[in-house]
Amino acid sequence: VFFEDKFQMTSKEAHLCNSMVYLISLGASFLFGIMVDRTGMNLFWVGVSILGTLVSHAVMAFTWINPMVPVVLMGIMYSLLACALWPMVAVVVPEHQVGTAYGIMQAVQNLGLAIISMVAGTITDQKGYLVLEVFFCVWLCAAFFCCVILYMVDSAQGGHLNFTTKERIAWEAANDRKSMDDSLDSPGKGFMPESNRIVPQSARQLRTRFLCRVGVPLEHGMHREISSLHTF
């Protein structure tokens, strides 16, 4: 309706313009994923995507440029944001808690979408589409401010979220070497005690154990062999 009212588009053109964000992300997400993996600097790309989306909404709100231009820009920025933002979780969250972290992120995102959708509908009914676009621009400014704060905090702690790919590889290699050195310096932490290690068994021992498991009567003298297997 916004495209039809302000830009005098037909219903078919408005539907195409409205779906263009997701059509663009269909191919752009793959390309931007490769780019982010090659370059790193996730926080930088998050900031770029927020600014690009802000420009897109501002153009639709305050100009009469063909809306296909800002919508295509929005689709590109939408794809870039997803490729840069979500991988940062694995950098700061322990590996055994990554699934929980992604679940919380998804839940918060869905909650935000649900609330914003209701608020946007109320604003549109009472104030119109111009105020709605200004509302989106204000939230994008707040998101960019949070991105800047996150960059400052991360820089004070080593800048891990904005490492280039080469810097991240070197950092991970250094951490691996440190973990290896700690294991060698503390054998009790890095190695299992002798009594808990798996001891290789002979073919006869494996056969005897199998026969015992399936209930086959054992030959004379094999019970002592079975009792020794229980220690492994």
Residue pairs with C-beta under 8 A, 6 or more apart in sequence:
1 14
2 60
2 129
3 9
3 13
3 14
3 17
3 18
3 67
4 10
4 11
4 14
5 129
6 64
6 67
6 129
7 64
7 66
7 67
9 17
9 67
17 67
17 68
17 71
18 71
20 68
20 71
20 72
20 75
21 71
21 74
21 75
21 78
22 75
23 75
24 72
24 75
24 76
24 78
24 79
25 75
25 78
25 79
25 82
28 75
28 76
28 79
28 80
29 79
29 82
29 83
31 79
32 79
32 80
32 83
32 84
33 83
35 83
36 42
36 45
36 80
36 83
36 84
36 87
37 165
38 165
39 45
39 164
39 165
40 162
40 163
40 164
40 165
40 166
40 167
40 168
41 162
41 163
41 164
42 84
42 85
42 87
42 88
42 91
42 161
42 162
43 84
43 88
43 147
43 150
43 151
43 154
43 161
43 162
44 162
45 80
45 81
45 83
45 84
46 81
46 84
46 85
46 88
46 147
47 144
47 147
47 148
47 151
48 77
48 80
49 77
49 78
49 80
49 81
49 84
50 77
50 81
50 140
50 143
50 144
50 147
51 144
52 73
52 74
52 76
52 77
52 80
53 73
53 74
53 77
53 78
53 81
53 140
54 137
54 140
54 141
54 144
55 70
55 73
56 70
56 71
56 73
56 74
56 77
57 70
57 74
57 133
57 136
57 137
57 140
58 133
58 137
59 65
59 69
59 70
59 73
60 67
60 70
60 71
60 133
61 130
61 133
61 134
61 137
86 102
86 105
88 161
89 98
89 101
89 102
89 105
90 98
91 160
91 161
91 168
92 160
92 161
93 101
116 139
119 135
120 132
120 135
123 131
123 132
123 135
124 132
150 161
151 161
151 162
154 160
154 161
154 162
155 162
160 168
160 171
163 171
182 189
182 190
183 189
183 190
183 191
184 190
198 232
199 232
201 209
201 229
201 232
204 225
205 225
205 229
208 218
208 222
208 225
208 226
208 229
209 226
209 229
211 218
212 218
212 226
218 226
